[in-house]
């Protein structure tokens, strides 16, 4: 796999500037009336319920009087559920989000092309060139650590520091085929270091005996917070901020470059409530919707709605990011997973 240069902050925002977009539809009164007539929508989401999904659903219901039925699962499970419903010609989902689900599902013909009018103001990086998805928020994946087990100021600051023998047996990461688990970290290392040096580094890291946990990245971080492990690799950096604000002994490390992925949202092609689905996308991509992401300590994609903690977002200088689109993750994940299984299991 060829080495990819990390995106600077400026390049990250203007990448893919020239794209084709399908026709958009404004959230006009006709759409609102049609959505109200449908009365509801079902949203399969990877967002944390208490942190974002419930507040977003409640805000939408209050604004439009349309009920949101949300079902929470990880990205792989969301994709599988939509796939099974589509193959059975019994689609229940109107809207779904995740970091990779759309890339696979649009190959199956299960995703509608729809670009919200409110997405027009976004950097083109955040909108699928074919119009199957739009990004709602940015995830930055970094290490996180227990501040009672690793004193602040002594935490590992770069990839080489992770090889210090004192961390042997004290590192955890997710074991699923996900960008927010071990395979995603494998992809980051190969992108940053190149094939030969990257593989050599991963073999050295394997000597640290990192524990693979078959849970979501949020739960990996929770085990670090509880003291089961001192250090987690490839966690969402905003999750550490959320937990620290509640008094948890945790912090994240701006290890550079970090892996950047998008949480994207799409409408299913056979959506039972298509007007409500499209209206929901318009809402999330509006300034009010993006402010809900900020309020939840997430990283909005709207340049006019900066995150509450600006340090979470790579600046392209001291804190850089290697950005992966859903399509790139879908394409490369099988190989990253195979490398993880061969070297670390």
C-alpha positions as CSV (number, residue, x, y, z in Angstrom):
1,X,0.0,0.0,0.0
2,X,1.5,3.3,-1.0
3,X,2.3,5.8,1.7
4,X,-0.1,8.7,1.8
5,X,0.9,12.1,3.0
6,X,-1.2,13.4,5.9
7,X,-3.6,16.2,5.0
8,X,-2.8,19.6,6.3
9,X,-5.7,21.6,7.7
10,X,-6.1,23.6,4.5
11,X,-5.8,20.6,2.2
12,X,-8.3,18.7,4.3
13,X,-10.9,21.4,3.8
14,X,-10.5,21.8,0.0
15,X,-9.8,18.3,-1.1
16,X,-12.2,17.1,-3.8
17,X,-13.2,20.7,-4.6
18,X,-14.5,19.8,-8.0
19,X,-17.2,17.2,-7.7
20,X,-20.5,16.3,-9.4
21,X,-23.5,16.5,-7.1
22,X,-27.0,15.3,-7.9
23,X,-30.0,17.7,-7.6
24,X,-30.7,18.9,-4.1
25,X,-34.1,19.6,-2.6
26,X,-34.7,22.5,-0.2
27,X,-36.5,21.7,3.0
28,X,-39.5,23.8,1.8
29,X,-43.0,23.7,3.1
30,X,-44.0,21.0,0.7
31,X,-41.3,18.7,2.1
32,X,-42.3,19.6,5.7
33,X,-46.0,19.0,5.0
34,X,-45.2,15.6,3.4
35,X,-43.0,14.6,6.3
36,X,-45.7,15.6,8.8
37,X,-48.2,13.5,6.9
38,X,-45.8,10.5,7.2
39,X,-45.5,11.3,10.9
40,X,-42.3,9.4,11.7
41,X,-39.0,8.0,10.6
42,X,-36.7,5.2,11.7
43,X,-33.0,6.1,12.2
44,X,-30.3,3.4,12.5
45,X,-27.5,5.2,14.2
46,X,-24.0,4.7,15.5
47,X,-24.2,7.8,17.6
48,X,-24.3,7.5,21.4
49,X,-27.9,7.6,22.6
50,X,-27.6,9.8,25.6
51,X,-24.9,12.0,24.1
52,X,-26.4,12.8,20.8
53,X,-29.1,10.5,19.3
54,X,-31.8,11.2,21.9
55,X,-31.3,15.0,22.0
56,X,-31.2,15.2,18.2
57,X,-34.4,13.2,17.9
58,X,-36.1,15.3,20.5
59,X,-35.0,18.6,18.8
60,X,-36.3,17.4,15.5
61,X,-39.6,16.2,16.9
62,X,-40.1,19.6,18.7
63,X,-39.4,21.5,15.5
64,X,-41.4,19.5,13.0
65,X,-43.7,17.2,15.1
66,X,-42.3,14.1,13.3
67,X,-41.4,11.2,15.6
68,X,-37.9,9.7,15.3
69,X,-37.5,6.0,16.2
70,X,-33.8,5.4,16.7
71,X,-31.9,2.1,17.0
72,X,-28.3,2.2,18.1
73,X,-25.6,-0.2,16.9
74,X,-22.0,-0.1,15.6
75,X,-21.3,0.6,12.0
76,X,-20.9,-3.0,10.9
77,X,-24.2,-4.0,12.6
78,X,-26.0,-1.1,11.0
79,X,-24.8,-2.2,7.6
80,X,-25.8,-5.8,8.2
81,X,-29.3,-4.9,9.4
82,X,-30.0,-2.6,6.4
83,X,-28.5,-5.3,4.1
84,X,-30.8,-8.0,5.5
85,X,-33.9,-5.8,5.3
86,X,-33.1,-4.8,1.7
87,X,-32.6,-8.4,0.6
88,X,-35.8,-9.4,2.2
89,X,-37.7,-6.4,0.5
90,X,-38.7,-5.3,4.0
91,X,-36.8,-2.1,4.6
92,X,-37.5,-0.6,8.1
93,X,-34.8,2.0,8.1
94,X,-35.4,5.4,6.6
95,X,-32.0,6.8,7.5
96,X,-28.8,5.3,8.7
97,X,-25.3,6.6,9.6
98,X,-21.9,5.3,10.3
99,X,-18.3,5.4,9.1
100,X,-18.3,2.7,6.5
101,X,-21.9,1.3,6.1
102,X,-22.8,3.4,3.1
103,X,-19.9,2.4,0.9
104,X,-20.9,-1.3,1.0
105,X,-24.7,-0.7,0.9
106,X,-24.7,1.5,-2.1
107,X,-23.0,-1.3,-4.0
108,X,-26.1,-3.3,-3.2
109,X,-28.4,-0.6,-4.5
110,X,-29.9,0.1,-1.1
111,X,-29.0,3.8,-0.8
112,X,-30.8,6.7,-2.3
113,X,-28.9,9.6,-3.8
114,X,-29.8,12.7,-1.8
115,X,-27.7,15.8,-1.0
116,X,-29.4,18.1,1.5
117,X,-29.7,21.7,0.5
118,X,-28.0,22.6,3.8
119,X,-24.9,20.6,2.8
120,X,-24.2,23.0,-0.1
121,X,-22.2,25.3,2.2
122,X,-19.9,22.5,3.4
123,X,-16.4,21.8,2.1
124,X,-16.8,19.3,-0.7
125,X,-14.7,16.8,1.2
126,X,-17.8,16.2,3.4
127,X,-20.1,15.3,0.5
128,X,-20.0,12.1,-1.5
129,X,-19.1,12.9,-5.2
130,X,-21.9,10.6,-6.2
131,X,-24.4,12.0,-3.7
132,X,-25.0,8.9,-1.6
133,X,-23.9,10.4,1.7
134,X,-23.1,13.6,3.5
135,X,-20.9,13.8,6.6
136,X,-22.5,15.0,9.8
137,X,-19.4,15.0,12.0
138,X,-15.7,14.3,12.0
139,X,-14.1,11.6,14.2
140,X,-10.4,11.8,15.2
141,X,-8.9,8.6,16.4
142,X,-6.0,8.8,18.9
143,X,-4.7,7.0,21.9
144,X,-6.4,7.6,25.3
145,X,-5.0,6.9,28.8
146,X,-5.9,6.5,32.4
147,X,-4.4,9.6,34.2
148,X,-4.2,7.7,37.5
149,X,-2.1,4.9,35.9
150,X,0.0,7.1,33.6
151,X,0.9,10.5,35.1
152,X,0.1,13.4,32.9
153,X,3.3,14.6,31.2
154,X,4.7,11.1,31.1
155,X,2.3,9.7,28.5
156,X,3.6,8.4,25.2
157,X,3.7,11.2,22.7
158,X,4.5,9.4,19.4
159,X,4.3,6.0,17.8
160,X,7.8,5.1,18.9
161,X,6.9,5.8,22.6
162,X,4.3,3.1,22.4
163,X,7.1,0.5,22.1
164,X,8.4,1.3,25.6
165,X,8.6,-2.0,27.5
166,X,6.8,-0.4,30.5
167,X,3.5,-0.5,28.4
168,X,3.7,-4.2,27.7
169,X,0.4,-5.9,28.6
170,X,-1.2,-2.5,29.5
171,X,-2.5,-1.6,26.1
172,X,-6.0,-2.3,24.7
173,X,-7.8,-1.7,21.4
174,X,-10.9,-3.0,19.7
175,X,-10.6,-6.2,17.7
176,X,-13.4,-5.8,15.2
177,X,-13.0,-4.9,11.5
178,X,-13.5,-1.2,12.1
179,X,-11.6,2.0,11.6
180,X,-12.0,2.7,15.3
181,X,-10.4,-0.7,16.2
182,X,-7.0,-2.3,15.6
183,X,-7.4,-2.6,11.8
184,X,-7.9,1.1,11.6
185,X,-4.6,1.7,13.5
186,X,-2.9,-0.8,11.1
187,X,-4.1,1.3,8.2
188,X,-2.9,4.5,9.8
189,X,0.6,3.1,10.4
190,X,0.9,1.8,6.8
191,X,-0.3,5.2,5.5
192,X,2.2,7.1,7.6
193,X,5.2,4.9,7.5
194,X,4.8,3.0,4.2
195,X,4.7,-0.7,3.6
196,X,8.1,-1.9,4.7
197,X,8.6,0.4,7.8
198,X,5.0,0.1,8.7
199,X,5.0,-3.7,8.8
200,X,8.2,-3.7,10.8
201,X,6.7,-1.3,13.3
202,X,3.6,-3.4,13.7
203,X,5.7,-6.4,14.4
204,X,7.5,-4.5,17.1
205,X,4.1,-3.3,18.6
206,X,2.9,-6.9,18.7
207,X,5.7,-7.6,21.3
208,X,3.8,-5.2,23.6
209,X,0.9,-7.8,23.7
210,X,-1.9,-5.3,23.2
211,X,-5.3,-6.8,24.2
212,X,-8.0,-7.0,21.5
213,X,-11.4,-6.4,22.9
214,X,-14.5,-7.4,21.0
215,X,-16.4,-4.2,22.0
216,X,-16.9,-0.8,20.6
217,X,-14.2,1.9,20.9
218,X,-16.3,3.7,23.6
219,X,-16.3,0.5,25.7
220,X,-12.5,0.1,25.2
221,X,-12.1,3.6,26.6
222,X,-14.4,2.7,29.5
223,X,-12.2,-0.2,30.4
224,X,-9.2,2.2,30.5
225,X,-11.2,4.5,32.7
226,X,-11.9,1.7,35.1
227,X,-8.2,0.8,35.3
228,X,-8.3,-2.5,33.4
229,X,-5.8,-1.1,31.1
230,X,-3.5,2.0,31.2
231,X,-3.7,2.9,27.6
232,X,-6.1,2.5,24.6
233,X,-5.2,2.9,21.0
234,X,-7.5,4.3,18.3
235,X,-10.3,5.8,20.5
236,X,-12.5,8.8,19.6
237,X,-10.7,11.7,21.2
238,X,-13.9,13.5,21.9
239,X,-15.1,10.6,24.0
240,X,-12.1,11.2,26.4
241,X,-13.1,14.8,26.7
242,X,-16.7,13.9,27.5
243,X,-15.7,11.4,30.2
244,X,-13.1,13.7,31.7
245,X,-15.7,16.5,32.0
246,X,-17.7,14.1,34.2
247,X,-14.7,13.5,36.5
248,X,-13.2,10.3,34.9
249,X,-9.4,9.8,35.1
250,X,-8.8,10.0,31.4
251,X,-7.2,12.1,28.7
252,X,-6.4,11.7,25.0
253,X,-3.1,12.1,23.3
254,X,-2.7,14.3,20.2
255,X,-0.4,11.8,18.6
256,X,0.3,13.0,15.1
257,X,-0.7,12.1,12.5
258,X,-4.1,10.8,13.7
259,X,-6.7,8.9,11.8
260,X,-9.6,11.0,10.6
261,X,-12.9,9.4,9.5
262,X,-16.3,10.8,8.8
263,X,-19.6,9.8,10.3
264,X,-21.9,10.0,7.3
265,X,-25.6,9.7,6.9
266,X,-27.8,8.4,4.1
267,X,-31.4,7.8,3.1
268,X,-32.3,4.2,2.2
269,X,-33.6,3.7,-1.3
270,X,-36.8,2.0,-0.2
271,X,-37.3,4.3,2.8
272,X,-40.9,3.8,4.2
273,X,-40.9,7.5,5.1
274,X,-38.8,9.2,2.4
275,X,-39.9,12.8,3.0
276,X,-39.4,12.6,6.8
277,X,-36.0,11.0,6.1
278,X,-34.9,13.8,3.8
279,X,-36.2,16.4,6.2
280,X,-34.2,14.8,9.0
281,X,-31.0,15.1,6.9
282,X,-31.8,18.8,6.2
283,X,-32.2,19.3,9.9
284,X,-28.9,17.6,10.9
285,X,-27.0,19.6,8.3
286,X,-28.5,22.9,9.2
287,X,-26.7,25.3,11.6
288,X,-29.0,24.3,14.4
289,X,-28.3,20.6,13.8
290,X,-24.6,21.1,13.7
291,X,-24.8,23.1,16.9
292,X,-26.3,19.9,18.5
293,X,-23.1,18.1,17.6
294,X,-21.0,20.8,19.1
295,X,-23.1,20.8,22.3
296,X,-22.4,17.0,22.6
297,X,-18.7,17.6,22.4
298,X,-18.5,16.2,18.9
299,X,-16.7,17.7,15.9
300,X,-19.2,19.4,13.5
301,X,-18.4,19.5,9.8
302,X,-19.9,23.0,9.4
303,X,-16.9,25.4,9.3
304,X,-19.2,28.0,10.9
305,X,-19.8,25.8,13.9
306,X,-16.4,25.1,15.6
307,X,-16.2,22.4,18.3
308,X,-16.3,23.5,21.9
309,X,-12.8,22.1,22.4
310,X,-10.9,23.3,19.4
311,X,-7.9,21.2,20.4
312,X,-9.8,18.1,19.3
313,X,-9.6,19.1,15.7
314,X,-6.3,18.7,13.8
315,X,-4.7,22.0,12.9
316,X,-2.6,20.7,10.0
317,X,0.6,21.8,11.8
318,X,1.4,20.3,15.2
319,X,-1.6,18.0,15.0
320,X,-2.1,16.4,11.6
321,X,-4.6,13.9,10.3
322,X,-4.6,11.1,7.7
323,X,-8.1,11.3,6.3
324,X,-9.9,8.2,5.0
325,X,-13.2,8.3,3.1
326,X,-15.9,5.6,3.7
327,X,-15.0,4.1,0.3
328,X,-11.3,3.9,1.1
329,X,-12.1,2.2,4.5
330,X,-14.4,-0.2,2.8
331,X,-11.8,-1.0,0.2
332,X,-8.8,-1.4,2.5
333,X,-10.5,-2.9,5.7
334,X,-10.2,-6.5,4.6
335,X,-6.4,-6.2,4.2
336,X,-6.0,-4.2,7.4
337,X,-8.0,-6.9,9.3
338,X,-5.9,-9.7,7.8
339,X,-2.6,-8.0,8.8
340,X,-4.0,-7.5,12.3
341,X,-5.0,-11.1,12.6
342,X,-1.7,-12.3,11.2
343,X,0.6,-10.2,13.4
344,X,-1.4,-9.7,16.7
345,X,-3.3,-12.9,17.2
